[in-house]
Amino acid sequence: MDLLPRRYSRKVTAGHGLYLLIAPRGGKYWRYNYTFEGKRKTLALGVYPDVSAALAKRRHQQARNQLARGVDPMIRKRNLRLQHAA
């Protein structure tokens, strides 16, 4: 798999909405595209290589499980962040 930066941002897909976004300056970001209540959303899962492919896949599966229970993973992530800040 070619992970080198190019002139434009590009996505290297990993399946079921999970992908690695490769920015022109070389940044690599794990993302998950999903639909909740008819709206398309993108959940940030971490920065590669700090977040490995295995960890990104675990986070992706957790988010998919939340969606299956009717919970928006982005709202859940935001609420957890606010709890830690308080």
C-alpha positions in Angstrom: 0.0 0.0 0.0 1.4 3.4 -1.0 1.3 5.8 1.9 3.4 8.5 0.4 1.9 12.0 0.2 0.8 13.4 -3.2 -0.2 16.8 -4.5 -3.8 16.4 -3.3 -5.3 14.7 -0.2 -6.4 11.1 -0.9 -8.1 8.2 0.9 -6.8 4.7 1.3 -9.9 2.7 2.2 -10.0 -0.1 4.7 -13.6 -1.1 4.3 -17.0 -0.3 5.9 -16.4 3.5 5.8 -12.9 3.3 7.5 -10.1 5.0 5.7 -6.7 6.6 6.1 -6.6 10.2 4.8 -3.2 11.2 3.5 -2.7 14.9 3.3 -0.3 16.6 0.8 2.2 17.6 3.6 2.4 14.0 4.7 -0.1 13.9 7.6 -2.1 10.6 7.9 -5.4 10.6 9.7 -7.8 7.7 10.4 -11.4 8.6 9.6 -14.8 6.8 9.6 -17.6 7.9 7.3 -21.1 6.9 8.5 -24.7 8.0 8.3 -26.8 8.8 11.4 -30.4 9.8 11.1 -30.0 10.4 7.4 -26.9 12.7 7.8 -23.4 11.8 6.6 -20.8 12.3 9.2 -17.0 11.7 9.6 -15.5 10.5 12.9 -11.8 11.2 13.6 -10.2 8.0 15.0 -6.7 9.3 15.4 -3.4 10.2 13.7 -1.2 7.5 12.1 1.3 6.2 13.3 0.2 7.1 16.9 -2.9 5.1 16.2 -2.0 1.8 14.5 -4.2 0.1 11.9 -5.2 -2.4 14.5 -6.3 0.3 17.0 -8.1 2.2 14.3 -10.0 -1.0 13.4 -11.0 -1.5 17.0 -12.2 2.1 17.3 -14.1 1.7 14.0 -15.8 -1.5 15.3 -16.7 0.3 18.6 -18.3 3.1 16.6 -20.2 0.6 14.4 -21.5 -1.1 17.5 -22.7 2.2 18.9 -24.5 2.9 15.6 -26.2 -0.5 15.8 -27.5 0.5 19.2 -28.8 3.8 17.9 -26.1 6.0 19.4 -24.2 8.6 17.4 -20.5 7.8 18.0 -19.5 11.5 17.4 -21.8 12.7 20.2 -20.6 10.0 22.5 -16.9 11.0 21.8 -17.8 14.6 22.5 -19.6 13.8 25.7 -16.6 11.7 27.0 -14.2 14.6 26.1 -16.4 17.0 28.1 -16.5 14.7 31.1 -12.7 14.5 31.2 -12.4 18.3 30.9 -14.7 18.9 33.9 
